[in-house]
Amino acid sequence: MPLIPLLVLLMSLLERPQRQQIAVAPEQSSTSEPLRLESGWFGSPLIKLQAELPLNTAMGLGVELLDAGGATVLELAKDGWRETGIWSEGGESGRWEESDAGLRLSLRPPRLGAYLLRLTLEDLLDTAGRPLESPLLVRLEVRNHSVDAPLLWFTALVTLLMAGIAMRSIYRNCRLRKVLRLEDNRVRLRCRLGGLAWCVWSCGPATSVPPATPVQTPPG
């Protein structure tokens, strides 16, 4: 049982993703090559976008998912930025950089088939708010059987823990029953008392047998 979540995770990792690069000019739209979206028995399609923003810029990106007939299936907007600077504290200094230029979209398409992604660069501005004319490169990656890896790892660990508890409980019950069966078995011993007689000794937890009394036998 603990191996099932790990097998699902392994199958997802072995999938070959679809990758493209899309160049988008400011205030214009660009459309990707056809993408095949599937919805199998495990996982769901995951679309990842990563914009290669220049330093100290901000963007407004429109995203549309189109079916094979050109109809809009999904539409959203992404605001991104990338900033850098210099910090100094206690006689030490260095450069820092922060950015938010990625988008992850997990979905289940209405049907299997080819889809298109249309990107519109609505704004590309520098820190002073001035528009930039250079095109923006956006990296696209699609996986059809994406899964929640942290959840699968957690499920595998919990299942392994529960299986260990169950096995220990079953093993302890089996040992207890074996001990009880051994205790319930009566052991009978026959012993010769001083060459005069024979006695039978029975021992067990359930019954109590009084000690045997030697019996004198007439001399032969």
Secondary structure by P-SEA (a helix, b strand, c coil): ccaaaaaaaaaaaabbbbbbbbbbcccbbbbccbbbbbbcccbbbbbbbbbbccccccbbbbbbbbcccccccccccccccccccccccccbbbbbbbbccbbbbbbbcccbbbbbbbbbcccccccccccccbbbbbbbbbbccccaaaaaaaaaaaaaaaaaaaaaaaaaaaaaaaaaaaaabbbbbbbbccccbbbbbbbccccccccbbbbbbccc
